[in-house]
Each structure stands twice: as structure tokens, then as C-alpha cells.
Amino acid sequence: MTSPPPGGLSDDLRLALHSYQQGDVARAGAACERVLATAPADVLALQILSLVRFAERRTPEAIRLAERAVAANPDDPDSWNNLGLILAHLRRHAEALERYDRAIAIAPHHAAALLNRGNALWELGRLHDAVISYDRALAVQPDYVEAHYNRANVAALFGHFSEALAGYEKVLALRPDTPAALFGRGTARAELKRHDEALSDFGRLLAVDPDHPYARGTALRRAQEACDWRPSWPRPSDIEADVRAGKPTVASFAFLGMSASPEAHLACARTWMRRYPPPATALWRGPRT
């Protein structure tokens, strides 16, 4: 969001900002409406209210408010960034990328816009460009956890597991016990044949966040790979029960070694597709054989 004006925030704007940060979107929205009743071009009120309306799933109104914020001050990078975020949530990634580029043209060191730009590029299949954007964000803010994490994910996607491992290590040094980073580090270590360390990560993950998406099934898969048959790991029957209940617990390929039920495999694939719909642009756009 944009910086407060030199004279500081009004009481209603202060209330709106505090309420939004605390998750009280109704109170934040009411405060913003009071501000906008007398100052319809107040950029910060428009920004906050657009995010409130988006949280309330009133998406068309959220976009209109974000566009009003941009129109009120086209030189405010936060307004462009916020509009991009809303468009990205609608999977309109090419449009979101244009807004992030506008923010960065105004403020080249806008770390959040650089991160979001990388995310949009990822969704559009431009993974190398995404890495460049994440690196630019990290040059501005070296302790940017989300940029380290997303960059590590791209490295893992390319099969560069040593590079990915280094990124997950940075995340965990900055924010210990981050479940997603434990998952990523465990996966990278397993791919590097460092099985004991990988299982240590998955054991920690199950202790910290036992319901983390795909943690239980992946932990069992990695234990099977390492021939670790300790009873503390989830059992195949447990994983199949999760799958039948529609829980995101195991990837389809890994589930092949855990169940012989066609119905369960279909349920597993459907859960995966609901959670990870196809990207906006195919990752491979070369010739087909």
C-alpha cells in the first residue's frame, strides 16, 4: 500500500489500516467508505477498500476500486501492484504482468512488485525470466523469504536440486520451521540421495503441520524409497483413506505404490487437478513428437 501522507493518517484511515491488518474486513471497509464519502480520490482508502472487497469476493467492485486508485495517482506503484494482485488471483496473469511492469517502471526497487512479476512470469511459463525477477527482488531485499522460496521452487522444477536446497535453507534460516520450505528441502535432499536428512525434514514437517498439503503421502513415499519401515510413518491404508475423503495428501504418481484401487486413483487425480489447474500458458511450447 502507498505510504501515509506527510501529515499522517486520519482516524478513519488508521482504523481501516489496522482493522484490515487484523483481518476485520467489515470494519476496515466501513472506515474506508467514510473516508471516501468526503475524499473520493483518497488513494490509500481506495487501495484498502479494493482489498477488502476482494476478500469479500466482490471481485468486479474490487477491480473498479483498484482502477480508481490508479487513476487518482498514476505515479503510485502500490496501486499498480495491488491491481496486478487482484488480476493474478483471477488467473489473468498477462494483464497482471503489465500492471507489475508499470509499478516497477515507477519504482525499480519495489521488491513486492518484482516478486509478483516473477510469479506472473512463472504462471505464463517464462521460468527463466521469473528467476531474473526473483533475483532482482532479492537484490533489493536479501531477506525476502517469499522470493527465496519461489526461486528455489523454480530451481527444483528445472531439476537443479542443489540450487533449490540452498534456497530452502535460506528460507528456513530466516523463518525456521516454515512448512512449505521443510517440504521443499526434504524433497531436494531426497532427490540428492540424502535420504536420512530428507526423512528428518518430513518428520519435522509432520510434527509442525501434519495437515500440510501432500505432506503425509510424500513422507511415506520418501520413506519407501529409503526402505525405512518405521511404524511412525503414515501407512498406505491411511493415505488411501485421505484420498477417498478428497484430501490433498499424495501426488498421483507416488500413489501408484500405495493403492491398487482404480476409484482411489481417479479421486487422487481429481484432487490434484482441482488444486493445481493447468497453467495459463503451456510450459512446453516447442515441437511435439
C-alpha positions, 0 to 999 in steps of 0.5 A: 500500500502507498505510504501515509501522507506527510501529515499522517493518517486520519482516524478513519484511515488508521482504523481501516489500516489496522482493522484490515491488518487484523483481518476485520474486513467489515470494519476496515471497509466501513472506515474506508467508505467514510473516508471516501464519502468526503475524499473520493480520490483518497488513494490509500482508502481506495487501495484498502477498500479494493482489498477488502472487497476482494476478500469479500469476493466482490471481485468486479467492485474490487477491480473498479476500486483498484482502477480508481486508485490508479487513476487518482495517482498514476505515479503510485506503484502500490496501486499498480501492484495491488491491481496486478494482485487482484488480476493474478488471483483471477488467473489473468496473469498477462494483464497482471504482468503489465500492471507489475511492469508499470509499478516497477517502471515507477519504482525499480526497487519495489521488491513486492512488485518484482516478486509478483512479476516473477510469479506472473512470469512463472504462471505464463511459463517464462521460468527463466525470466521469473528467476531474473525477477526473483533475483532482482527482488532479492537484490533489493531485499536479501531477506525476502523469504517469499522470493527465496522460496519461489526461486528455489521452487523454480530451481527444483522444477528445472531439476537443479536440486542443489540450487533449490536446497540452498534456497530452502535453507535460506528460507528456513534460516530466516523463518525456521520451521516454515512448512512449505520450505521443510517440504521443499528441502526434504524433497531436494535432499531426497532427490540428492540421495540424502535420504536420512536428512530428507526423512528428518525434514518430513518428520519435522514437517509432520510434527509442525503441520501434519495437515500440510498439503501432500505432506503425509503421502510424500513422507511415506513415499520418501520413506519407501524409497529409503526402505525405512519401515518405521511404524511412525510413518503414515501407512498406505491404508491411511493415505488411501483413506485421505484420498477417498475423503478428497484430501490433498495428501499424495501426488498421483504418481507416488500413489501408484505404490500405495493403492491398487484401487482404480476409484482411489486413483481417479479421486487422487487425480481429481484432487490434484487437478482441482488444486493445481489447474493447468497453467495459463500458458503451456510450459512446453511450447516447442515441437511435439513428437 
